[in-house]
Amino acid sequence: MASNEGFLTDEQREVLKLACQNADNLTSPPKSLSSSPKSPSGLRPEHFVRVPGAGKASTGGAGGRHVKRSHSGKYGRAKKDGAGGKGTWGKLLDTEGDIHIDRNDPNYDSGEQEPYKLVEATLSDPLDDYKKAVASIVEEYFSTGDVEVAASDLRELGASQYHPYFIKRLISMAMDRHDKEKEMASVLLSSLYADVITPAQIRDGFVILLESTDDLAVDILDAVDVLALFVARAVVDEILPPAFLPRAKKTIPEASKGFQVLLTAEKSYLSAPHHAELVERRWGGSTRTTVEEVKKKIANLLREYVESGYAVEACRSIRELGVTFFHHEVVKRALVLAMEMQTAEPLISKLLKEASEEGLISPSQMTKGFARLAESLDDLALDIPSAKPLFHSILSKATSEGWLDASFSNTSGEDGQPRAEDAKLKRYKEEVVTVIHEYFNSDDIPELIRSLVDLGLPEYNPIFLKRLITLAMDRKNREKEMASVLLSALHIEIFSTEDIVDGFVMLLESAEDTALDILDASNELALFLARAVIDDVLAPLNLEEIGGQLPPNCSGTETVKMARSLITARHAGERLLRCWGGGTGWAVEDAKDKIMKLLEEYESSGGVGEACQCIRDLGMPFFNHEVVKKALIMAMEKKNDKMLDLLQECFNEGLITINQMTKGFTRIKEGLDDLALDIPNAEEKYAFYVEYAQKKGWLQASF
């Protein structure tokens, strides 16, 4: 034939063979799913293959394309890439292009015609699933407040190994909400403790929280304080042991906010007096009962016990009250009931003994209950004549059977009263209460001082101080201010620094008892201490002395620390002088200015009577030593002994006492070195004034 059109060269046949092999690799199923041997995959109809055109190559380097004719006789040329036009076979095999499937085709079969796709499946993290689930549980609990449902959902969730993360999620969600949710979170933790969540998981959950405090603080500004309160609440609710704090401090970095949480919980919450009740009330817990309600419940359970005699049931009721810090009230009311109903005394003794042996009522709470009753025996005896012998009988039985510390009886007399409460001391206390009440009514300091001198019992001065401040704390700010002013006057006139120190020690030792009646007792005692330092009644070093006489971790020690912080604050002097809204208290600088002005006016006018009246009008007899000091300095500077006449008149009228005179001269003596820098002959002048004052009898003999 003249033309080779339609026939393949050897080279083209080789290309065709390779194309068929490639098509087999792409379209044949895996060997395990191979088709029947009757239809080998290697056989393909020839017209399924895209073949380069035979004959001469085009100038572009590609083979020429075949010209095909249709059976209809019409001329047609194949489309690009052999897809064909009308009357052609079309593109049946394309190893390079995409496969286009028409899902609307009646013959469409997804199982045969859809290409297989590998879908990457994400493996689920069990911890992430757990966190999502507990977030829903917590949200639902905050909405419904149903503890039982929350506990049931947590049990059904399983994955108990992740419960520490439930602690974290619950508290972190509550921290960013209102006090209601914070209280609900604490109640739920207490309910789940040991039943659904183990103590170790509670501990681990709080450790995780402490470690993430820095992150929490980014979104919650007061995160440290709120989390510290959660930790303190957990300790109060006895789901965390007190030892958790020192142990956690060893694992948490000191520079972290988690460490600050532990310090805040320990110092601001758990060391405060009567801290348990205050911590439980911090979020206004609607689930908690008031003190009066607790007292009513205690009275009811004791009456029910006396009627039934079931000690086990009574112990269970005491435990369910959940007020371990208030068990001394159980003891006291039980003893009173035993005295009112003498037939019930064996039952009451049995109950208290069992409660002690089970550890339900601690030894300290038992002792405190007996001590509170001993203090009120006199009042109780008015209604129950045999109260004292009955109390002594129960006391002897309690110590002999070992459910009351034997040391308590060693401090008590035969009638149950402490031996130190002798007749003289008892009479003194009664009289000073009357004196203090009169002072609060009259504001007459000289009269009160005369009354104390007439009593002639200076050894009881610390007891007077304790009674004065205790009575003032239970009154308004006016009486508190009057108590501070009186304390300054007493220190100058008849009280020594040792008396003041001993009195404050007695106050701080009984701070927990005082807090039962005065909830803010710790803060007020700190203010009285700080005010005493500002008024020069105590030196800052005396606070160290007072703190050293108190037990290491008692509430009184924390009060002393609070007083120190008040003193070191900016503008502490002026703030503390006005801490009670003082109608009688002035700022120190104001008083000094007034004293300087009245002395200058006296120097210019010479009116001794007018100057004395101005000093009297100051109303600060405890500060008259400043008058003496400034008068002497002015006399030295201006070489004018006229000031001595004023001091003589003040002394004659009793306006400036011998104690105030002595203190004024003492303050000059202490500052002589500084005075000598401005007044060259200061020492000589001072020696002359001392000699003059001694001749006139202004100074104490000891000076």
Helices and strands as residue ranges (DSSP letters): H 10-27, G 31-33, G 46-48, G 80-82, H 110-113, H 126-144, H 147-157, G 160-162, H 163-175, H 179-192, H 199-211, H 213-219, H 223-236, H 244-251, H 257-264, I 265-270, H 275-281, H 291-308, H 311-321, G 324-326, H 327-340, G 342-344, H 345-357, H 363-375, H 377-383, H 387-401, H 406-410, H 423-442, H 445-455, G 458-460, H 461-473, H 477-493, H 497-509, H 511-517, H 521-534, H 540-548, H 555-568, H 572-577, H 588-605, H 608-618, G 621-623, H 624-638, H 642-653, H 658-670, H 672-678, H 682-696
